[in-house]
């Protein structure tokens, strides 16, 4: 008669096994998905099943991970902005075709559920309509008063100032050591990414 003996794992071995399982899951989660418009829409529809009403709102980072299959911090800022715009476009498409009425409020996204949320959306629409009406009036004024004739043109003085500042920058950059340049570049890149991300969140 054959008997199977089960090996008892020590606590360290169990912890190590759990870590390996977590790594495998993380790798599986971070594999880019098949990216086309219909797939992104379907992923959004599945995700928003659990985000109905403002109290259950989701974040842009979660939407990115669900739709693209990667943490947004794993891609460069330009790729991130590109895919965020695609995701927003797909959400607008779902809303316009009445498949899923997604709202954005206070950096959160959720499916419209009650009258308070509906009133909030109607106020947004009213404000947009007012701005468009003002824009139509400005367009008429521009044509009637021939404002295009007096369109502002940067003066030569401004161009000289710009050229001087560019020359000064080139001189100051040439004095900096390569290591310092790299650190300066990293700092600038961080602030650019943060600014772009903040603008995207608004």
Secondary structure, 3 states (H helix, E strand, C coil): CCCCCCCCCCHHHHHHHHHHHHHHHHHHHCCCCCCCHHHHHHHHHHHHHHCECHHHCECHHHHHHHHHCCCHHHCCHHHHHHHHHHHHHHHHHHHHCCCCCEEEECCEEEECCCHHHHHHHHHHHHHHHHHHHHHHHHHHHHHHCCHHHHCCCCCHHHHHHHHHHHHHHHHHHHHCCHHHHHHHHHHHHHHHHHHHHHHHHC
